[in-house]
Amino acid sequence: MTLNSRFQTRERSVGKRAAKMLLATLLPLAFVAIDASTAQAQIETVVVTARKREENVQNIPIAVSTVSGAQIAKFNLTSVEQISQATPQLIISRGSSGSAADITMRGIGSSFENIGIEQSVSVNVDGVYYGQGRAINEGLFDVSNVQVLKGPQALFYGKNATAGALAVQTNDPTDQLEAFITAGYEFTAEEPYVEAVASGPVTDDFGLRLAVRFSNQFSGYLKQTAPAGIYTTIDAATFAVNHYPTANPPDYLGGDQNTLARLTGKWNPISDLTVTLKGTFDRLLSNDNSTNVVNTYCPLGYAQSDPYHMPCTRSFAEPQPALPLAIAQIPGSIAGKEGGQDFEHYQSGTLYANLTYSTAKYTLTSTTAYQHLINDWAGNQNFTAAPLVFADEHYVWNQFSTEERVNTTFDFPVNFSGGLYYQTTDLRFLQDVYFAESQNTAAPRPLDEFVSYNKNSGTVGHTYAAFGQVVWDILPNLEFTGGARYTQELKSSYFYQPYVNPFLTGLFIQYDPSNPATSVTADQHFHNLSPEATLTWKPEENLTLYAAWKEGYKSGGFSDSAILSTLTQPSDLQFKPEKAKGVEAGIKSIWLDNQLRLNVDAFDYLYSDLQVDFFNTPTFNYITLNAASARTEGFEYQAEYAPESIQGLILRLDGAYDDAHYGQFDAPCYPAGLTYEQGCNLLRVIGSKGSYTFSPNCGTATNLCDFMNVTGGPTSLAPKWTTVLGEDYDTPVGNGLKLGIASDVRLSSGYTANPFPSGVAEKIDHQSAYGMLDAVLSLSSENGFWEVSLIGRNLTNTFVATNTQGLPLSGGTTGCKVSICGPQLVSDQGAVVDDPRTVALQLTVHY
């Protein structure tokens, strides 16, 4: 064992001891609250901007869950997927490729495999829409709150909010001088981190706030188990067989280094005008782009392409070979940026400007933003110990958006809110794929010597929207709101494969400038009107009842990261918009002299043309399809209790029941190797204009079936029941000290983690019911000058899969009758998983 290995083992054992200590301490301390002194206690008023204006969450007709900035800091939540673990029916999966994010709410979402797809849950930061899933890499720091808005939010949040919206509010400069520094160490990933904030007035009418955060993992969350290996090639020019060593892989996957900075200026030149400017920089460096992917099911007990026969189990370990050195050493190659090591480099910058002019009668708001994002990565894409499949990527995203909005506050019963929105986006995508023993010393470019095929694609988009809402106070306690948003989109896209290894031209299509059939272009035009209407009744000050009809719209698009092969159709690279419509009703109430908050919400939404991503393992292809329909229906409940008799104690309950399932949907056969008898019994027949029908005349070795009927099956990531139980207790303990105890318990029923629920897939891709515990133990000065915290997340070390898919180069013949082709192996399965147990020791000092 090396000195470094002994050090890592020691550090991880320290983390386990800290977790046990935290659990052992919390149990007896929980009883301290019973004897606490009595005093008046009330639940806090929560202010949200769900309708693009500040309102008490109890008064608005929208189902909202909020996570405060204090709670984010307390539990050291540094990413939006960690926020989802505290929110029922919200599951966020960080992907290794494509758009890199799957945000699913109430069982509705889109897998991350396709870089051209946008999310069903809109992500907004300070009122600015983040149009790409890779925004999930944006660090969560110095945040006022995160609002989780459930159900279609088209009116105020626009396209791509068919399932809901995440609204992140960052902190503005303070009126008084404020500064703090937080430093901590997380034991599992051996990660020191520091965050510092300085804020206050510079002049009477101008303030600044600077927030920075830096963290560096010396190991990672998943143990890397692959050895150094040999990558074998056959030279297409000479037919020589060559063997190339790979670099030595690291011991752990991750090694993330994250640098974040935000500078905010706020200026009030006159009493009615506020100008806010923000600039944010984010850089994430990692030793692998698949640091959270684990092999979870292999019919042989090990991956079918793995000569080492490493066990395939649900554990926090994964074989991820490093790159062949011969590829990494080619001058100018993306793959060589880290000398043969797998890596991901994410860097983004955002500039934001908000002008608000507010009078007693109206408020005018202008919000403008520009984002530039670059993401490069290279790594193993076979997800086994064998160095067989590698890829690299260079991705650039530019986005400009502006929204002009007006809200009236006249004294008479009718008021108006509305505005105009414009967005332009530019996506550029380059990728090299290395597999199938590819080499060609006669390749036109030295960069392509080992390339199997590469891709070049892009999409330029323009979005125009107008929205308006009428607010009518029919009676002092009865309000009707009605409005709509009209959206028009123009997208221009291209896709071609500049180079294909000569051995593979029978499968992958190489671009030929003289042959239009060797590339795909698309000029897409979408338009939509999404109306909504809501009736809100407040029979008492602390009681709100509402019922709403809502519609939502999600952009159609182009599969920029697909593959053009002889097995796919050009029309497969385009997909239609997704739409939603349905009803929502709820009751919000406060009881017991402001000690108890109780909210209940019921919903029923029908989705048409639901966008579903598909990774075809035999053809190594990504396709986005439109399911004919899906439905999500259920109810949610929230309770918060701050008892008078126990000062400093707050108890929370946030839960949901949801039944999300497909209507009519003929889906691709999944997993690979699914036989005719197992449900893969339809053949897709392509028409002359790209439309298709399904035929049952298939199942032979020369006429394989490729689709299956999954009507009525569950959608992906749709547990029936989810509940979060939380408590937060602070109490003085004497000598000017205060003790804090906080915990969150997440309970979830089981679900399918893949969008294609064949009987086989539902078994091998099933995430069982689970419980997960987060807890914090803190000691601080009563004056708030300093605080020391021990923070444990996933203390139960629960293994939770948030996405599953078939692994490349696995699975037998798909869509054949057993009587003709014999029994088949289904494909191996990999899963994106949540972090294992983490324990951090943290110190915060305030000025």
C-alpha positions in Angstrom: 0.0 0.0 0.0 1.4 3.4 -0.9 1.7 6.3 1.5 -1.0 8.1 -0.5 -3.3 5.1 -0.3 -2.7 4.8 3.5 -3.5 8.5 3.9 -6.7 8.2 1.9 -7.8 5.1 3.9 -7.1 7.0 7.1 -9.0 10.1 6.0 -12.0 8.0 4.9 -12.1 6.2 8.2 -12.0 9.6 10.0 -15.1 10.5 7.9 -16.9 7.3 9.0 -16.0 8.0 12.6 -17.3 11.6 12.3 -20.5 10.3 10.8 -21.0 7.9 13.6 -20.2 10.6 16.2 -22.7 13.0 14.5 -25.5 10.3 14.6 -24.7 9.3 18.2 -24.7 13.0 19.3 -28.0 13.9 17.6 -30.1 11.2 19.2 -29.7 12.3 22.9 -29.7 16.0 21.9 -33.1 15.5 20.3 -34.6 15.1 23.8 -33.1 18.4 25.0 -35.9 20.2 23.2 -38.5 18.7 25.5 -37.2 20.7 28.4 -36.5 23.9 26.6 -37.9 27.2 28.1 -41.2 28.4 26.8 -41.5 31.5 24.7 -43.5 32.9 21.8 -42.5 31.3 18.4 -43.9 31.9 15.0 -43.2 30.5 11.5 -41.4 32.9 9.2 -43.0 34.7 6.3 -41.5 33.4 3.1 -41.3 35.9 0.2 -41.1 34.5 -3.3 -41.0 35.9 -6.9 -43.0 33.1 -8.5 -45.1 35.7 -10.5 -42.1 38.0 -11.1 -43.0 40.2 -8.1 -42.4 39.8 -4.4 -45.3 38.1 -2.6 -46.0 36.1 0.5 -45.9 32.4 -0.6 -49.1 31.8 1.4 -51.0 34.2 -0.8 -50.1 33.0 -4.3 -52.0 30.3 -6.2 -48.9 28.3 -7.1 -47.4 25.1 -5.5 -44.0 26.2 -4.3 -41.3 24.6 -2.2 -38.5 26.9 -1.0 -35.0 26.3 0.3 -33.6 29.4 2.1 -30.1 30.7 1.9 -29.6 29.9 5.6 -30.6 26.2 5.0 -28.3 26.0 1.9 -25.4 27.3 4.0 -26.3 25.1 7.0 -26.2 21.9 5.0 -23.4 23.0 2.7 -25.6 22.5 -0.4 -23.3 23.5 -3.3 -25.3 22.3 -6.4 -28.9 22.2 -7.7 -29.0 18.4 -7.6 -28.4 18.6 -3.8 -31.3 20.9 -3.6 -33.5 18.3 -5.2 -32.7 15.8 -2.4 -34.6 18.1 -0.1 -37.6 18.5 -2.4 -40.3 15.8 -3.0 -40.9 14.8 -6.7 -37.8 16.7 -7.9 -35.0 14.5 -9.2 -31.9 16.0 -10.8 -29.3 13.9 -12.6 -25.9 15.2 -13.6 -25.0 13.5 -16.9 -21.6 12.7 -18.4 -22.5 13.7 -22.0 -25.2 15.4 -24.1 -26.9 18.3 -22.3 -25.4 17.0 -19.0 -28.6 17.3 -17.0 -31.9 15.6 -16.5 -34.3 17.7 -14.3 -37.5 15.8 -13.6 -40.4 17.1 -11.6 -43.6 15.1 -11.0 -42.3 12.3 -13.3 -41.8 14.7 -16.3 -38.3 15.4 -17.6 -35.8 14.8 -20.4 -32.7 12.6 -20.2 -29.3 14.2 -20.7 -28.0 12.2 -23.6 -28.8 14.8 -26.3 -27.0 18.1 -26.3 -29.7 19.8 -28.4 -32.6 19.1 -26.0 -33.7 21.7 -23.4 -35.2 20.8 -20.0 -38.8 20.4 -19.0 -38.0 22.3 -15.8 -36.8 25.8 -16.5 -33.7 27.0 -14.5 -33.7 30.7 -13.8 -31.1 32.7 -11.9 -32.0 36.2 -10.8 -34.8 36.1 -13.4 -32.6 35.0 -16.3 -33.4 31.7 -18.1 -30.4 29.4 -18.4 -31.0 27.6 -21.6 -28.6 24.7 -21.4 -28.5 21.7 -19.1 -24.8 22.2 -18.6 -25.8 25.1 -16.4 -26.1 22.4 -13.7 -22.4 22.8 -13.3 -22.9 26.4 -12.1 -22.0 26.5 -8.4 -24.7 27.3 -5.8 -23.2 29.9 -3.5 -24.2 33.2 -1.7 -27.8 32.5 -2.5 -30.8 34.2 -0.9 -33.2 31.3 -1.7 -34.2 28.6 -4.3 -37.8 28.5 -5.2 -39.2 25.2 -6.7 -42.3 26.1 -8.7 -44.4 23.0 -9.6 -46.5 22.5 -12.7 -46.4 24.4 -16.0 -45.0 28.0 -15.6 -45.2 29.2 -19.2 -46.8 32.6 -18.4 -43.9 34.1 -16.4 -41.1 31.6 -17.1 -41.7 31.0 -20.8 -40.8 28.0 -22.8 -39.3 24.9 -21.3 -41.2 25.1 -18.1 -43.8 22.4 -18.8 -43.1 20.6 -15.6 -42.1 23.5 -13.4 -39.3 26.0 -12.8 -36.3 26.4 -10.5 -35.8 30.1 -9.5 -32.5 30.9 -7.8 -32.1 34.3 -6.1 -28.6 35.4 -5.4 -27.8 38.0 -2.7 -27.6 41.7 -3.4 -25.4 44.3 -1.6 -26.5 45.0 2.0 -27.3 48.5 3.5 -24.7 47.9 6.3 -21.2 46.6 6.1 -21.2 42.8 6.3 -18.4 40.3 5.8 -17.9 36.6 6.6 -15.6 33.8 5.7 -16.5 30.0 5.8 -13.8 27.4 5.7 -14.4 23.7 5.8 -13.1 20.2 5.1 -15.1 17.3 3.6 -13.6 13.9 4.6 -15.0 11.6 1.9 -13.5 13.5 -1.1 -10.7 15.0 1.0 -12.0 18.4 0.0 -11.0 21.7 1.7 -13.2 24.6 0.7 -13.5 28.3 1.5 -16.1 30.9 0.8 -15.8 34.6 1.5 -18.3 37.5 1.2 -17.8 41.3 1.6 -20.9 43.5 1.2 -21.9 47.1 2.0 -22.4 50.6 0.9 -19.7 52.5 -1.1 -21.6 55.7 -1.2 -25.1 56.8 -0.1 -26.7 55.5 -3.3 -24.3 52.7 -4.4 -23.4 49.3 -2.8 -21.1 46.4 -3.8 -21.1 42.7 -2.9 -18.2 40.4 -3.7 -18.6 36.7 -3.1 -15.9 34.0 -3.9 -15.7 30.3 -3.3 -12.9 27.8 -3.9 -12.9 24.0 -3.3 -10.5 21.3 -4.3 -11.0 17.5 -3.9 -7.8 15.5 -3.3 -9.7 12.3 -4.1 -13.4 11.9 -5.0 -16.7 10.2 -4.2 -16.2 7.0 -6.3 -13.3 4.6 -6.1 -11.7 4.0 -9.5 -11.0 0.3 -10.1 -9.6 0.0 -13.6 -5.9 -0.8 -14.1 -3.6 0.7 -16.7 -4.3 -1.2 -20.0 -3.5 -1.7 -23.6 -5.5 -0.2 -26.5 -5.2 -2.3 -29.6 -5.7 -0.9 -33.1 -5.6 -2.1 -36.7 -4.1 0.4 -39.2 -6.5 0.9 -42.1 -3.6 2.0 -44.3 -1.2 -0.9 -43.6 -3.4 -3.5 -41.8 -0.8 -3.6 -39.0 -1.9 -4.5 -35.5 -0.6 -2.1 -32.9 -0.7 -2.0 -29.1 -0.7 1.3 -27.2 -0.5 1.6 -23.4 -3.0 3.8 -21.5 -2.0 6.3 -18.9 -2.3 5.2 -15.2 -5.8 6.2 -14.0 -6.3 7.9 -10.6 -7.4 6.1 -7.5 -10.7 8.0 -7.3 -13.1 9.6 -9.7 -13.8 13.3 -9.2 -10.9 15.4 -8.0 -13.1 18.4 -8.7 -11.6 21.9 -8.4 -14.2 24.6 -8.4 -13.6 28.3 -8.5 -16.6 30.7 -8.3 -16.8 34.5 -8.1 -19.7 37.0 -8.3 -19.5 40.8 -8.1 -22.8 42.7 -7.6 -23.3 46.4 -7.8 -26.6 48.1 -6.8 -27.2 51.8 -7.6 -30.2 54.0 -6.6 -29.5 57.3 -8.5 -33.1 58.4 -7.6 -35.6 57.1 -5.2 -37.7 55.3 -7.8 -34.9 53.8 -9.9 -32.7 50.8 -8.9 -29.9 49.5 -11.2 -28.4 46.1 -10.4 -25.4 44.7 -12.2 -23.9 41.2 -11.7 -21.0 39.4 -13.1 -20.5 35.7 -12.4 -17.5 33.5 -13.2 -17.5 29.7 -12.7 -14.7 27.2 -13.5 -15.0 23.5 -12.7 -12.0 21.1 -13.4 -12.5 17.4 -12.9 -10.4 14.3 -13.5 -13.2 12.6 -15.4 -16.5 13.6 -17.1 -18.2 10.5 -15.6 -17.4 10.8 -12.0 -20.9 9.7 -10.9 -21.5 6.7 -13.2 -21.6 3.1 -11.9 -22.3 -0.2 -13.5 -25.4 -1.6 -11.8 -26.5 -4.6 -13.7 -24.6 -7.2 -15.9 -26.3 -10.5 -16.9 -22.9 -12.2 -16.7 -22.0 -10.7 -13.3 -19.4 -8.6 -15.1 -19.5 -6.3 -18.2 -19.7 -8.2 -21.5 -16.8 -6.4 -23.0 -14.6 -6.6 -19.9 -11.7 -9.1 -20.2 -10.9 -8.5 -16.5 -14.3 -9.8 -15.4 -14.6 -7.2 -12.7 -17.8 -7.6 -10.6 -20.7 -5.4 -11.7 -22.4 -4.4 -8.4 -24.3 -1.4 -7.0 -21.4 0.1 -5.1 -19.6 3.5 -5.0 -16.8 2.2 -7.3 -16.4 2.1 -11.1 -13.7 1.1 -13.6 -12.7 4.1 -15.7 -9.5 3.6 -17.8 -7.4 6.5 -18.7 -6.8 7.5 -22.4 -4.3 5.8 -24.6 -1.1 7.8 -24.5 -0.8 7.7 -28.3 -4.1 9.6 -28.7 -3.3 12.1 -25.9 0.1 12.9 -27.4 -1.2 14.1 -30.8 -0.5 17.8 -30.9 -3.7 19.9 -30.7 -6.0 17.1 -29.7 -8.7 17.8 -27.2 -8.0 14.4 -25.6 -4.5 15.4 -24.8 -5.3 18.4 -22.5 -4.4 16.5 -19.4 -1.6 14.2 -20.7 -3.7 11.1 -21.1 -5.9 11.5 -18.1 -9.7 11.6 -18.4 -11.0 15.1 -17.6 -13.7 17.7 -17.8 -13.1 21.5 -18.0 -16.2 23.7 -17.6 -15.9 27.5 -17.7 -18.7 30.1 -17.9 -19.2 33.8 -17.4 -22.5 35.6 -17.1 -23.2 39.4 -17.2 -26.5 40.6 -15.9 -28.2 44.0 -15.7 -31.6 44.8 -14.1 -33.3 48.2 -14.1 -36.4 48.7 -12.0 -38.4 51.9 -11.9 -41.1 51.7 -9.3 -43.9 54.2 -8.5 -47.1 53.8 -6.5 -49.0 53.1 -9.7 -46.7 50.8 -11.7 -43.3 49.1 -11.9 -41.2 48.9 -15.0 -38.5 46.2 -15.1 -35.8 45.5 -17.7 -33.6 42.4 -17.3 -30.8 41.7 -19.7 -28.1 39.0 -19.6 -25.3 37.4 -21.6 -23.8 34.0 -20.9 -20.7 32.4 -22.5 -20.0 28.8 -21.7 -17.2 26.4 -22.8 -17.0 22.8 -21.9 -14.3 20.3 -22.9 -14.0 16.7 -21.8 -12.3 13.4 -22.7 -12.7 10.0 -21.2 -13.7 6.4 -21.3 -17.3 5.8 -22.7 -17.4 2.1 -22.4 -17.6 2.2 -18.6 -15.7 -1.1 -18.1 -12.1 -1.8 -17.2 -11.2 -2.5 -20.8 -9.9 0.5 -22.8 -12.3 0.1 -25.8 -14.3 3.2 -26.3 -13.2 6.8 -25.8 -14.5 10.2 -26.8 -13.7 13.9 -26.4 -15.8 17.0 -26.8 -15.5 20.7 -27.4 -18.7 22.6 -26.7 -19.4 26.3 -26.8 -22.7 28.1 -25.9 -23.5 31.8 -26.2 -26.8 33.2 -25.0 -28.2 36.7 -24.9 -31.7 37.5 -23.5 -33.7 40.6 -22.5 -37.1 41.0 -20.9 -39.1 44.2 -20.5 -41.9 44.0 -18.0 -44.6 46.1 -16.4 -46.7 45.5 -13.3 -49.5 48.0 -12.4 -50.7 48.6 -8.9 -53.7 50.9 -9.5 -56.3 51.4 -6.8 -59.2 50.1 -8.8 -60.0 46.4 -9.1 -58.2 45.5 -12.4 -54.5 45.5 -12.8 -52.1 44.2 -15.4 -48.8 42.4 -15.7 -47.0 41.8 -19.0 -44.0 42.2 -21.2 -41.8 41.3 -24.1 -39.0 38.7 -24.3 -36.2 38.1 -26.7 -33.5 35.4 -26.7 -30.8 34.4 -29.1 -28.6 31.4 -28.7 -25.6 29.9 -30.5 -24.5 26.3 -29.9 -21.3 24.8 -31.4 -20.4 21.1 -30.9 -17.3 19.1 -31.9 -16.7 15.5 -30.9 -14.2 12.8 -31.7 -15.0 9.1 -31.0 -12.4 6.4 -30.7 -13.3 2.7 -30.8 -13.5 -0.5 -32.8 -9.7 -0.7 -33.1 -9.6 2.4 -35.3 -6.3 3.7 -36.7 -5.4 5.2 -40.0 -1.8 6.5 -40.5 -3.0 7.9 -43.9 -5.7 10.1 -42.4 -5.8 13.6 -44.0 -5.3 15.2 -40.6 -2.9 13.9 -38.0 -5.7 14.6 -35.4 -7.8 11.9 -37.1 -5.3 9.1 -37.0 -7.1 7.2 -34.2 -10.6 8.6 -34.8 -13.5 6.2 -35.6 -15.6 9.2 -36.6 -16.1 12.8 -35.5 -19.0 15.2 -35.5 -19.5 18.8 -36.2 -22.8 20.4 -35.5 -24.5 23.6 -34.4 -27.8 25.4 -33.8 -28.6 29.1 -33.9 -31.9 30.0 -32.3 -34.1 33.1 -31.9 -37.0 33.3 -29.5 -39.6 36.1 -29.4 -42.4 36.1 -26.8 -45.1 38.4 -25.5 -47.0 37.7 -22.3 -49.7 39.4 -20.3 -51.9 38.7 -17.3 -55.0 40.6 -16.0 -55.5 40.6 -12.2 -59.2 41.3 -11.3 -60.2 41.7 -7.7 -63.8 40.6 -8.1 -64.3 41.0 -4.3 -61.8 42.1 -1.6 -61.2 38.4 -1.0 -61.8 36.9 -4.4 -59.3 37.3 -7.2 -59.3 36.2 -10.9 -56.2 36.1 -13.0 -56.1 35.3 -16.7 -53.3 35.5 -19.1 -51.3 33.9 -21.9 -47.8 33.8 -23.4 -47.2 33.7 -27.1 -43.9 32.3 -28.2 -42.3 32.1 -31.6 -39.0 30.3 -32.3 -36.7 30.0 -35.2 -33.8 27.4 -35.2 -31.3 26.8 -37.8 -29.1 23.7 -37.4 -26.5 21.6 -39.2 -24.8 18.2 -38.6 -22.1 16.4 -40.4 -19.3 13.9 -39.8 -16.0 15.3 -41.3 -14.1 12.1 -41.0 -14.9 8.4 -40.7 -12.3 5.6 -40.4 -12.2 3.6 -43.7 -13.1 0.4 -41.9 -16.4 2.1 -40.6 -17.7 3.9 -43.7 -20.3 1.1 -44.2 -21.9 2.2 -41.0 -21.1 5.9 -40.4 -21.6 8.4 -43.1 -18.6 10.7 -43.9 -19.3 14.2 -45.1 -18.9 14.8 -48.8 -19.4 18.4 -49.9 -20.7 17.3 -53.3 -23.4 15.0 -51.8 -26.1 16.8 -49.7 -27.2 13.4 -48.3 -24.1 13.2 -46.3 -25.1 16.0 -43.9 -28.3 17.1 -42.3 -29.6 20.7 -42.1 -32.8 22.0 -40.6 -34.6 25.3 -40.4 -37.3 24.9 -37.8 -40.1 27.3 -36.9 -42.3 26.8 -33.8 -45.0 29.0 -32.4 -47.3 28.5 -29.4 -49.9 30.2 -27.3 -50.0 29.0 -23.6 -53.0 30.4 -21.7 -53.8 30.0 -18.0 -56.6 31.1 -15.6 -56.8 31.1 -11.9 -59.4 31.8 -9.2 -58.1 32.6 -5.7 -60.3 33.0 -2.7 -59.1 34.3 0.8 -62.1 33.8 3.2 -59.7 34.7 6.0 -56.4 36.4 6.3 -54.5 33.1 6.9 -56.4 30.9 4.5 -56.0 30.8 0.7 -57.9 28.5 -1.7 -57.2 28.4 -5.4 -58.0 26.5 -8.6 -56.1 27.0 -11.9 -56.1 25.8 -15.5 -52.6 25.9 -17.0 -50.9 25.1 -20.3 -47.1 24.8 -21.0 -44.8 24.6 -24.0 -41.3 23.2 -24.5 -39.2 23.9 -27.5 -38.8 21.5 -30.3 -35.3 21.1 -31.6 -32.4 19.3 -33.3 -30.3 16.4 -32.0 -26.8 18.1 -32.2 -25.0 15.2 -30.6 -26.7 12.4 -32.6 -24.9 10.1 -35.1 -25.5 10.0 -38.8 -25.4 6.3 -39.9 -26.8 4.0 -42.4 -29.2 2.7 -39.7 -30.8 6.1 -38.9 -32.9 8.5 -40.8 -32.1 12.2 -41.2 -35.6 13.0 -39.8 -34.5 11.3 -36.5 -32.3 14.3 -35.7 -35.4 16.6 -35.4 -38.1 16.5 -32.7 -41.3 18.3 -32.1 -42.3 20.6 -29.2 -43.7 19.2 -26.0 -47.0 20.6 -24.6 -48.8 20.3 -21.3 -52.3 21.2 -20.1 -54.3 20.5 -17.0 -55.7 21.7 -13.7 -54.2 22.4 -10.2 -56.0 23.3 -7.0 -54.8 23.9 -3.5 -55.3 25.2 0.0 -52.8 27.3 1.9 -53.3 28.0 5.6 -51.7 29.2 8.9 -53.1 28.1 12.2 -52.4 28.2 16.0 -51.6 31.9 16.2 -49.0 31.7 13.4 -47.3 28.5 14.8 -48.5 26.0 12.1 -48.4 26.2 8.3 -50.5 23.6 6.4 -50.6 23.5 2.6 -52.2 20.9 0.3 -52.2 20.9 -3.5 -53.7 18.5 -6.1 -52.8 18.4 -9.8 -53.7 16.6 -13.1 -51.7 17.3 -16.3 -51.7 15.7 -19.7 -48.6 16.0 -21.8 -48.6 15.6 -25.6 -45.5 14.9 -27.7 -43.4 14.3 -24.5 -39.7 14.4 -25.5 -37.8 11.2 -24.7 -34.2 10.6 -25.3 -32.9 7.2 -26.5 -29.4 5.8 -26.5 -29.2 2.8 -29.0 -26.4 0.6 -27.7 -25.9 -1.6 -30.8 -25.7 1.5 -33.2 -24.1 3.8 -30.6 -26.7 6.4 -31.4 -28.6 9.1 -29.6 -32.2 9.9 -30.7 -34.9 12.2 -29.2 -38.4 10.9 -29.8 -41.9 12.3 -29.0 -44.1 10.0 -27.0 -47.7 10.5 -28.0 -48.9 11.4 -24.5 -48.1 11.1 -20.8 -50.1 12.0 -17.7 -49.1 13.0 -14.2 -51.6 13.3 -11.4 -51.4 13.4 -7.6 -51.3 15.6 -4.6 -48.7 17.4 -2.4 -48.7 18.4 1.2 -46.5 20.8 3.3 -46.5 21.4 7.0 -44.3 23.6 9.2 -44.6 23.8 12.9 -42.9 26.3 15.3 -44.4 25.4 18.8 -44.7 28.1 21.4 -43.6 25.8 24.1 -40.2 25.0 22.6 -38.3 28.1 21.6 -36.0 27.7 18.6 -37.6 24.5 17.2 -39.1 24.2 13.7 -40.5 21.0 12.3 -41.1 20.5 8.6 -43.0 18.0 6.5 -43.0 18.1 2.7 -44.4 15.2 0.7 -46.2 14.1 -2.4 -48.0 11.3 -4.2 -47.7 11.1 -7.9 -48.9 8.7 -10.6 -46.9 9.6 -13.8 -47.4 7.2 -16.8 -47.4 7.1 -20.5 -50.5 7.3 -22.6 -50.0 5.9 -26.1 -46.3 5.3 -26.7 -44.5 3.0 -29.1 -41.0 3.2 -27.8 -37.6 1.9 -29.0 -36.9 -1.6 -27.8 -35.0 -1.4 -24.6 -32.7 -2.9 -23.3 -30.6 -4.1 -26.2 -31.0 -7.8 -26.6 -34.7 -7.7 -25.8 -36.4 -10.5 -27.8 -39.7 -10.6 -29.7 -41.3 -12.6 -26.8 -40.2 -10.0 -24.3 -42.2 -7.3 -26.0 -39.9 -6.1 -28.8 -42.4 -6.9 -31.5 -43.0 -3.8 -33.7 -41.1 -2.6 -36.8 -40.8 1.1 -37.5 -41.6 1.7 -41.2 -40.3 5.1 -42.5 -42.5 6.9 -45.0 -41.3 9.0 -48.0 -41.5 12.3 -46.0 -39.9 11.0 -42.8 -43.2 10.0 -41.1 -43.5 6.4 -39.8 -45.9 3.7 -38.9 -45.4 0.4 -37.0 -45.8 -3.1 -38.3 -46.0 -6.4 -36.4 -44.3 -8.2 -39.3 -40.9 -8.7 -37.8 -38.8 -10.8 -35.5 -36.7 -12.8 -38.0 -32.9 -12.6 -38.4 -33.3 -10.5 -41.6 -36.2 -8.4 -40.4 -35.6 -7.5 -36.8 -38.2 -5.6 -34.7 -37.0 -2.3 -33.2 -39.9 -0.9 -31.2 -42.3 -1.9 -28.4 -45.5 -0.7 -27.0 -45.2 0.7 -23.4 -48.7 2.3 -23.2 -49.6 2.7 -19.5 -46.1 2.2 -18.3 -44.4 4.5 -15.8 -42.4 7.5 -16.9 -38.8 7.8 -15.7 -37.9 9.0 -12.2 -41.5 8.9 -11.0 -41.7 7.5 -7.5 -45.3 7.2 -6.3 -44.5 8.6 -2.8 -41.8 11.0 -1.6 -41.5 12.7 1.7 -39.0 15.0 3.4 -39.1 15.3 7.2 -37.0 18.1 8.7 -36.2 19.6 12.0 -34.2 22.7 13.0 -33.5 23.4 16.7 -31.3 26.2 18.2 -31.0 26.8 21.9 -28.7 28.7 24.3 -26.5 26.5 26.4 -24.8 29.1 28.6 -21.6 31.0 28.6 -22.7 33.0 25.5 -23.0 29.8 23.4 -25.8 28.4 21.3 -26.3 24.8 20.2 -27.9 23.9 16.9 -29.3 20.6 15.7 -30.8 20.1 12.2 -31.8 17.1 10.1 -33.6 16.2 6.9 -34.9 12.7 6.2 -35.8 11.9 2.6 -38.1 8.9 2.0 -38.9 7.7 -1.5 -40.8 4.7 -3.0 -39.1 2.9 -5.8 -39.1 4.0 -9.5 -37.8 3.1 -12.9 -34.7 5.1 -13.8 -35.0 4.7 -17.6 -37.8 6.2 -19.8 -38.5 2.8 -21.6 -40.4 0.6 -19.2 -40.4 -2.8 -20.8 -40.9 -5.6 -18.3 -37.2 -6.4 -18.4 -36.1 -2.8 -18.1 -38.3 -2.2 -15.1 -36.5 -5.0 -13.3 -32.9 -4.2 -14.2 -33.3 -0.4 -14.0 -35.4 -0.3 -10.9 -34.4 2.0 -8.0 -35.8 0.4 -4.8 -37.5 2.4 -2.1 -35.0 4.2 0.1 -34.4 6.6 3.0 -31.6 9.2 3.2 -30.5 11.2 6.2 -28.7 14.6 6.3 -27.8 16.1 9.7 -26.0 19.1 11.1 -24.6 19.7 14.6 -23.4 23.2 15.3 -22.0 25.3 18.2 -21.9 29.1 17.8 -21.7 32.3 19.8 -25.0 33.9 20.7 -24.0 37.1 19.0 -23.5 35.3 15.7 -19.8 36.1 15.4 -18.6 32.5 14.8 -20.1 29.1 14.2 -18.5 25.6 14.1 -20.6 22.9 12.3 -20.3 19.2 11.7 -22.3 18.5 8.5 -23.3 15.0 7.4 -25.1 14.3 4.1 -26.5 10.9 3.1 -25.4 9.6 6.5 -27.1 6.3 5.7 -24.7 5.9 2.7 -27.8 5.1 0.5 -27.1 4.1 -3.1 -29.6 6.1 -5.3 -29.7 5.9 -9.1 -31.1 8.9 -10.8 -30.6 7.7 -14.4 -29.8 4.4 -16.1 -28.9 3.4 -19.6 -27.4 0.5 -21.6 -23.7 0.4 -21.9 -22.0 0.4 -25.3 -20.9 -2.8 -27.0 -23.2 -5.0 -24.9 -26.4 -6.8 -25.5 -27.3 -9.5 -28.1 -29.5 -9.3 -31.1 -32.5 -7.1 -30.5 -36.0 -7.8 -31.8 -35.6 -11.4 -32.9 -37.8 -14.4 -32.0 -36.1 -16.9 -29.7 -37.1 -19.8 -32.0 -35.0 -18.1 -34.7 -32.1 -16.4 -33.0 -32.0 -18.2 -29.7 -31.9 -16.6 -26.2 -30.1 -13.3 -26.0 -28.1 -11.4 -23.4 -29.6 -8.0 -22.6 -27.2 -5.0 -22.4 -25.2 -4.2 -19.3 -26.6 -1.2 -17.4 -24.9 1.8 -16.0 -26.4 4.4 -13.6 -25.8 8.0 -12.6 -25.8 7.9 -8.8 -26.1 10.5 -5.9 -23.1 11.1 -3.7 -22.3 8.6 -1.0 -22.0 9.6 2.7 -20.2 12.9 3.1 -19.1 14.5 6.3 -17.7 18.0 6.6 -16.3 20.1 9.4 -16.9 23.8 8.9 -16.1 27.1 10.6 -17.8 30.4 9.8 -16.7 33.8 11.2 -18.8 37.0 10.7 -17.6 40.6 10.8 
